Amino acid sequence: GDIDQAIKNMPDVPVKLLLSHDPSHFDDIVSIKHPDIDVTFSGHTHGMQFGIDTKYYKWSPVKYQYPEWADLYEENGQYLYVNRGFGYLGFPGRVGFLPEITVFELETA
């Protein structure tokens, strides 16, 4: 997506949230050119529908293509949340990574 076009007429607001399908958009554009965006919500990777996810260890082969591929990340005060997705791509199943629907509750500070 063209983020410059998307925010062209956006008013100056205290908190900016971005929905961006691909988490690499955060590293490539958002964190570099748009430090005023507080949180980016993403998906796309589906955790490759395969991996190990325990309380102590998280791994999926998707990590070799996407450094941020599941859960919450922070860089210089900006946050990226990558959802593992509900559907699938290619293989109609999952091994070790259950589908995910995330609910965020936003509260005033």
N, C-alpha and C positions, 0 to 999 in steps of 0.2 A: 504494500500500500504506500501511497504517497502521504507521509505524515505532514509534510509542510502544507499540502493542500487541505488536509483534514483539519488542521488547527488554524487555518488562515483567518477565520473570523471568530475564533473562540475568545470569549471575554476573559479578563484577568480574574481568575478565581483562586482561592487559597489552596485547594487540593485538586490535583489533576490525575485522573485514572485513565489508563489506556487499555483497550482490548486489542490484542495483536495476535493473530493466528500462530505465527511462527516465532518461537523464543529467540532465534538468532537475530531477529529484528532489534531486540533490546541491546545486545552487544554491538551490533553493526551501526545502529542509528540513534536509538533513544538515549543510551548512556553517554554518548559522545556529543550529540547535537541538541539534546533536549533535557537538560538537567532539572527543568521545572516540572517534569512529569514524575509524580511521586511513586506510583505503582503501575506496573504493566502486568496484565493478566493474559496468559498465553496457554497454548495447548500444542497440537500438531504432532508431537512425538509419540504419544500413546505408550510411552515407556517401551516402545517396540513390541508391546504386548508379551514381553518375555523378560524374565529376570528374577532376581532374588530381592525380596523386600522384607527385612526383619527389623526388630527394634534396634539392632546393633550394626546392621550391614545392609546397604542398598547398592545393587549393581544391575546394569542392563547393558547389552552391547550397543544400545543407542548412544551411550555416553561418548563413544568414539566419533560420532557425527555431531552431537549437540552437547556442549559442555554443561548446559543447564537443561535438564530433561525431565525433572519431576521435583515438585515441592517448592519451597520458598528460598530465594537467593537475595542477597543485599550487596550493593556496590555503591560506595560513596553516598549513602543516604537514600538511594533509589532502590525500589524493590521489584523483583520479578517473581511471579508465581506461575509455575508451569503445572497445569492440570494433566493427569494421566489419561483423560478422555473416557468416554463411555462406549464409543463404537470401536470399530476396528478398521484396519487397512490390510487388504490381502487376505491373510489367514483369519478365518472367522472364529477366533478364540483368543484366550490369554493363558499364559503359564507364569505363575508367580506374581503377576500384576493384575489386581482386580480392577474393574471399571471404577471410575471416580466421578462423583458429582460433589463439587465444593460449594460451601455456603460461607460467605463472608458477611459479618455484621459490622457495619461502619458506625462508629460512635464519635461524637464530638469530644475533644480533649478537655 
